Amino acid sequence: MRIPPSITQKIAKISLTLACASAVAALVFVIGFVLVGGLKHVTWAFLTEPILDMGRAGGILPAIVGTILMVFVAIGIAAPLGIASAIYLAEYTQEGKVTQTIRFGINCLAGVPSIIFGLFGFILFVVMLGFGWSIISGGLSLAAMVLPTIIRTAEEAMRAVPRNYRDVAASLGATRWQVVTRAVLPYALPGVLTGVILGIGRSIEETAVVIFTAGSAVQMPRSLFDSARTMSVHFYILAREGISNDNAYATAAVLICTILVINITAYTMMHRLMRGRRAA
C-alpha cells in the first residue's frame, strides 16, 4: 500500500521535530543540572581567591588565569596557521592527489582522541624540548589539537563563497591576494570565526591534553613556563578524588558560563560585523 506524500511529509516533520526536541532537551537538562548544583556555590570570593587545601577551600583564581593564558597561546598559534593553511588549500592549489591527501590527513587529525595529543605534547614539548609541565607546553599541544578544526571550517567557508565574486575581482585587475582579502575573506568571515570559536571552546573544556602537558599546579602562574591547572583540570581533580563536590559543581558552572559568554559575545559581534558590511 502506497503512503500518500502528504502523510509522509507529516510523519517526517513529526519525527524530525521529536529528534530535535530530544537533543535540545538533553542539552538543557545537562546544563541546567550543572548550573543548579553549582551557581549557588559561586561567590565573588570563589572567583577571586587562590586555591587552598588542594581545592577544599578558597577559590579558583589561579585556574581561571591558567585557562585564559593557555587559550591565548593555543588560539594565538592555531588561528593564524589554520586560516593561512585554509587560504592556501582553497585559493592557491588545484584539486589533485596532493590536496586530497592533505585534506585526508587533516580529517584524520580532527578525529584523533585528545589524549593522543596529550601524549604527543608530553613527549615533544615537555620532555624533548625541555619546556616541562608549563603553560607553553599545554598551549602548543592545544594548538595542535584545534588546528585541523580551524583549517577545515575556514576552508569550507571560503569554498562556499560564489565563484563569480572571484571572477569579477580578477576581471578588474585584482591580484590573487587582493581577490582573497577583498572578495573572499569578507564573505567567508562568519565561517572562519565559527572555526576559531569552536577552537576556543574546545581549548577551554579540554582536560586530557592539559593534564599531561601543563600539569596541575595550584599556585598562580607567573610566566608561560610555569605549570598551571585549568578550570577543567581543577573540576576533574575535585570530582575524581572527591575533594569537594560543592567546589566541583561551582567550577563546572563557571566553566559552562564562560563558554556560553564567549560564544554569545563572538556570535553577536560577528552578526553585527556582517550587517555593517551588508549596509555598506
N, C-alpha and C positions, 0 to 999 in steps of 0.2 A: 504494500500500500504506500503510495507516494504522499509524503507530507507536504501540504501547501507551503509555498515560500513565506507567506505571512506568519504562519505558525513557527516555521524555522527561525525567522527573524526574531520573534518574541522569545523563543527558547534561548537563542544565542545572547540576546540582550539581557535576559534574566540571569543566565549563567555567568556572563562577564561581570554584571553588576554585583552578584554574590561573591565572585572571586575577588574583585576589587575591595568590596566591603570587608571581607575576611582579612585581607592583607592590611588594610588601614586599621581595623580593629585590633589585630595582633600588635601592630606598631604602637598604637595609642595605649594599649594595655601595658606593654613593657615599659614605655617611657613614663606613663602615669604611676606604675608600681614603684619605679625607682625614685621619681620626684616626690611622691607622697611619703615614702620612707626616709628620704634624705633631706629635703628642704627644711624640715623642722629642726634639723641639727646644724644648718648652715647659719652662721652668725658672722658679724664683722671680725670678731676675734679669730674665728676659724679661718678666715681668708687672709689674715694679716700676721698671724703668729707663726713662729717656727715649729717644726715637728718635734715633739717631746716624747720621751719614753717609747721610742720606736713607733709612734703613732697612736698610742693610747691616750695621749693628751696633746695639747697645743693645737696648731692649725696646719695649713698646707701651703704656706707661702713659698718655701723652697721648691715644692713640687710644681707650683704654678710658674715660677721663674724658670725652672728647668724645662718645663714643657714649652714655654714661649721661645727660649733660646734654641732648643732643638728643632722646633718647627721652622724658625727663621733660617737656620743653617740648611735644613733639608730643602725647603722651597727655594731659598736663595740660590741653591746649586741646581736643583732639578728643573725649575721653571724655565730659566734661560736655555739650558741644554735641551729640554724637551721641546720647547717651541721652535728653537733653531733646527732641531732634527726633523720636526714635522714640516717646517717650511721646505727643507731640502727634499724630503720624500714627496711632498705634494706638488712642488713647483719647479724643482731643478733636476728631476730624474724622469726617465721614461719607464713605462711598465716593462719588466723583464724578469729574468730569473734572479738577478741580484736583489732587486727591490722586493720581490716576493719572498726571498729568503730572509731579508732584513725584517719584513713585517711578520713573518712566521716566528722569527726569534723574539721579536717584541711581544707578540701574543703569548708565547710560551713563558716569557719572563713575568708577564702580568698575572699568570696563573700559578706561579711558584709560591708555595706556602711561606708565610712571613718568617717562620723560624729558620728557614734556609738562608734568608738574607741576614738573619741574626748571626748564624754560624759563619757565613761569609765575612760579615763585618768584623766578627771577633778574630778570625784568623788573619785577615788582611790589615785592618786598621789598629786593632788592639795589640796584636802580637807582632806581626811582621813589620809594620811601620812604626811601632812603638808609641802610639798615641795613648795606650792604656784605656781603662774604662773612663770615658770622658764624653762631654757633650759633642765634641767634634767627631768622635767615632760614631756616636749614635746618630748625629745629623747626616753624616756621609752614608751610613747604612740605610737610613730612611730615604735619602735622596735616590739611592739605587733602587729601592723598592717602589717608589711612586713614579719614577721616571717613565716606565712603559705606559702607565695610565695616561700621563700627560701627553706623551707622544701620540698615542692612538687617538685620544679625544681631540687634540688640536688638529691632527691630520684630517680626520673625518670632517671637522668643522670647515677646514679650508676647501676640501673637495666638494662640500655642499654648496659653495658659492658658485652661481651660474657661470658657465664658460664665457658667455658674451661679455661679462664685465672685464675679463682679461683681454678679450679681442678688441673691445672699444679702446681700452687704455693703450694697448700696443699699437693700434692704428693711429693714435695721436702722437706717437713717437716716444712713449714711455719706455724706459729700460725694464728689464725683468725685475730688478729690485724695486723700482717705482711701482710697477704693477702689483707686486706683493704687498708693499707697505701702504699703498693708497687705494687699491681696488679690491684686495682680497682680505687683508687682516681686519680692516674696519668692520666688514660684514661677518667675518668669522669670529669676531671678538667674544660674543656670548658663549660659543662652544669652547673656545680656548680657555676662557675664565672658568668654565664649568670643570674642565680637567684640572686646573690649578686648585679650585675649591675642593674637589674630590681628594687631591693630594694633601691639602691642608688637613681635611677631616681625618684621613687615614693616618697621617703622621701624629695627630693628637691622640687618637684612640689606640695606637699600636702599643703592644706590650712585649711580645716575644723578641722583636728586633732590639728594642731599647734595653731590656734587662741583660742581654748578652753583651752589649757594646758600651752602654753608658753607665751600667751599674745601678746601684740603688742607695747611694749615699743620702743621708737625711739633712746634711748641712747645706747652707746657702752656697750655690756655686759662685766663685769669684772670677772665673775665666772659662773659656771654651774648653780648656784642657782639664777641668775639674770633673769629677764624677758627680752625677746628679740623678735623681729619680723624677720621672714624670708623674702626672696625676693618675694615668692608667696603671703604671707600675705600683704606685702607692696604694691604689684601690686593690690591686691584685694581691699584694703582700698582706694588707689588712684582712681581706676576706679569706685568703688561703690559710693563713696562720691563726685566724680567729682572734686577732689582737683587739679589734674594736669594731663591732658591727655597725654601731652608730656612725663612727667616723668613716667607715667604708661606704655606707649609704650616702653620707653627706658628700664624700669625694666623687662618687658616681653621679650624684645630682649636679654638682658643679661642672663635671666633665660634659654631661649632656647639655646643660645650659650653655656652656662655652661653644660647643659645636653648633647649636641652634642659632646663637647670636652671630657667629661668623658666617654661617650660610645665609641667614636672613639679611645681614648687612651687605654681603657681597652681591646677592641677587638684586637687592634694592638699588645699589649703585650701578650694577650692570644694566638694569632696565632703564634707569634714568639716563645713562650714557647713550643707550640706543635710541631713546626717544629724542634726545638732543640732536643726535646725528640725523634722524628722520626729519626733524623740524628744520635743520639746516639745509 
